[in-house]
Amino acid sequence: MAIRLGPQHGVQRFLRKVLISIALGLPGIGLIALVTRTPEGDSMGFPFAWSAPSSPCFAPNPLNGCGFTYNVPMIALDYAIWVGLIFALLVAVQRLRSRASKVAPS
């Protein structure tokens, strides 16, 4: 059985890394929302702030009686940053693994 390594193999590995990054970005952004939660109940986000309490509490929150405004573009940008970081981590791990397999004695 021969393994064919060609241009399509590289595209498949790239697409697999992109899909894994997107899939891991969603739980990652949820974890960030939980970790950066303030005592008032809003999620600050990281590296960008996602929400802020609205001064006149016109949208009541059942947890604390006040509303929050969410900045959707900042949430999307935050998600894109985390997906990019996960992708870079996957590329680095793959390069380390391939370099270690070349160095290891057969």
N, C-alpha and C positions, 0 to 999 in steps of 0.2 A: 504494500500500500504506500503510495507516494503522497507526500504533502506538497501541494502546489502553493508557493508563495509568490504572489504577483501583486499588481496594483490593486486588485479588488480585495485582497486580504487586508491590505492597509486601510482601505475604506471601511471594511467591515469592522476592524478593530476600533477605528475612529468613531463610527456610529455607535458601537457598543459602549464606548466610554461616554459619549454624549448622552445616551439613554440612561446609563447608570447614574450619571451626574444629575440629570433632570429628576430621576426617581428618588435619589437621596437628598436632593435639594428641598423637596416638600416636607419630609419629616424634620429636616434640619431647620427650616424656617419656623416650623411649629415649635421646635425645641428652643430656638432663640426667643420666640414670643413668650414662652413660659419662663425662661431664665431672666428675661429683662422686664418682667412684670413689676410695676410699682405698687406700693401699698394702696393706691387709689383704684387699681384694677386695670389700668391701661398698659399696653405693651410698648416699650420704648423702641425695640428693635435694635439691631446692630449690623452694620456700622451707621445706619441712618435711622432717625426717629420716624416711627410710623404713625403715631397717634398723639393727640393732645386733648386734655379735657376741654370741653366747650364751656366757655364762661357762663353764658345764660343757659342753664340746664334745660334746654328745650326738648332734648331727646332722652327721656329717663332711662336709666340703666337699672334693672331689677336688683342688681347686687349692691349698689351704693347710692342710687337715686340721682345720679348725674350722667350726662352723656359724653361721648367722645367723638372726635372727628378723626377719620382715618385718611391718610395720604396714600392713595392707591399707587401713584407712580413711584413713591419711595419704597413701598412694599415690593413692587416689581423689580426695581433696581437692586434692592437688597437681595432678593431671590436670585437675580442674575449674577450678582457678586459671589454668592455662596455656590451656585452651580459652577461658575468659573474656577473657584478655589478647589472644589471637589474634582473637577476635570484635571486641573494641574496636579493634584495629588495622585490621581490615577495614572497619569502619564509618568510622573516621577517614580512611582512604585514599579511600573512596567519596565522602565529603563534600568532601575536597580536590579530587578529580577533578571533581565536579559544580560546585564553586565556580570552579575554573579554567576550565571550559568556558563558564561564564556570563560571565566576565571577558574571555576571549579574543575578539578581533575576528572577525567573520564575513566 
